[in-house]
Amino acid sequence: MESKEIFVKAHVRIIRQKVYRFVCKQCNSVSERICFPSQPLYCEICRPPKQKVDKPSSEAVVKAKTTKRKPPAKQSRVSAARTTKGKKASSAK
């Protein structure tokens, strides 16, 4: 039985994979597929494996967390009051 070693923070996890022979639900052909412990329904032609997503490097993540961002610009109270008064006056007409 094939197995994969995956390093998870503080320990090693072994994931066992198995070869399954089955009839594809979509094309009704007999096929084999290496899969985790669940019975597959579709062959690799009908439903190909998903592409792995590239994760950003740890350096980029650390850099993004440490860089300071400017806070959003706040409106002054005077300009905010003017816009609300203008809206009230135009709606009263």
C-alpha positions as CSV (number, residue, x, y, z in Angstrom):
1,M,0.0,0.0,0.0
2,E,1.4,3.4,-0.9
3,S,1.8,6.0,1.8
4,K,2.7,9.6,1.9
5,E,4.7,11.3,4.7
6,I,3.4,14.8,5.5
7,F,5.2,17.0,8.1
8,V,2.7,18.9,10.2
9,K,4.2,21.5,12.6
10,A,5.3,19.2,15.5
11,H,4.7,15.7,14.2
12,V,4.8,13.4,11.1
13,R,1.5,12.1,9.7
14,I,1.4,9.1,7.4
15,I,-1.5,9.0,4.9
16,R,-2.2,5.7,3.3
17,Q,-3.4,5.5,-0.2
18,K,-5.0,2.6,-2.0
19,V,-5.5,1.5,-5.6
20,Y,-9.2,1.2,-6.4
21,R,-10.7,-0.6,-9.4
22,F,-14.2,0.7,-10.2
23,V,-16.7,1.6,-12.9
24,C,-16.8,5.3,-13.7
25,K,-20.2,6.9,-13.1
26,Q,-19.9,9.2,-16.1
27,C,-18.3,7.2,-18.9
28,N,-19.1,3.7,-17.6
29,S,-15.6,2.4,-18.2
30,V,-13.5,0.2,-15.8
31,S,-10.6,2.2,-14.4
32,E,-8.1,2.3,-11.6
33,R,-7.3,5.2,-9.4
34,I,-4.9,5.8,-6.4
35,C,-7.0,7.5,-3.8
36,F,-7.4,8.1,-0.1
37,P,-9.6,5.6,1.9
38,S,-12.8,6.6,0.1
39,Q,-14.2,4.9,-2.9
40,P,-13.8,7.2,-6.0
41,L,-16.8,7.6,-8.4
42,Y,-15.2,9.1,-11.5
43,C,-12.0,8.2,-13.5
44,E,-9.2,10.6,-13.9
45,I,-10.3,11.5,-17.5
46,C,-13.8,12.6,-16.4
47,R,-12.7,14.3,-13.2
48,P,-9.0,15.1,-13.2
49,P,-7.2,15.7,-9.9
50,K,-7.3,19.3,-8.7
51,Q,-4.2,21.5,-9.2
52,K,-2.2,22.4,-6.1
53,V,-2.5,26.1,-5.2
54,D,0.9,27.8,-4.8
55,K,1.2,29.3,-1.4
56,P,3.2,32.5,-0.9
57,S,6.7,32.0,0.6
58,S,7.0,32.4,4.3
59,E,9.3,35.4,3.8
60,A,6.5,37.2,1.9
61,V,4.0,36.5,4.6
62,V,6.3,37.8,7.4
63,K,7.0,40.9,5.3
64,A,3.3,41.6,4.8
65,K,2.6,41.2,8.5
66,T,5.5,43.4,9.6
67,T,5.0,46.3,7.2
68,K,2.9,49.2,8.6
69,R,-0.1,50.3,6.6
70,K,-1.4,53.8,6.7
71,P,-4.8,54.1,8.3
72,P,-7.7,55.2,6.0
73,A,-8.2,59.0,5.7
74,K,-10.9,60.2,8.0
75,Q,-13.3,63.0,7.0
76,S,-13.3,66.0,9.1
77,R,-16.4,66.8,11.1
78,V,-17.0,70.1,9.3
79,S,-17.0,68.6,5.8
80,A,-19.2,65.7,7.0
81,A,-21.7,68.2,8.5
82,R,-21.8,70.2,5.2
83,T,-22.7,67.2,3.1
84,T,-25.5,66.2,5.5
85,K,-26.9,69.7,5.5
86,G,-26.8,69.9,1.7
87,K,-28.7,66.6,1.5
88,K,-31.4,67.8,3.9
89,A,-31.9,71.1,2.1
90,S,-32.2,69.4,-1.3
91,S,-34.7,66.8,0.0
92,A,-36.9,69.5,1.6
93,K,-37.5,71.2,-1.8
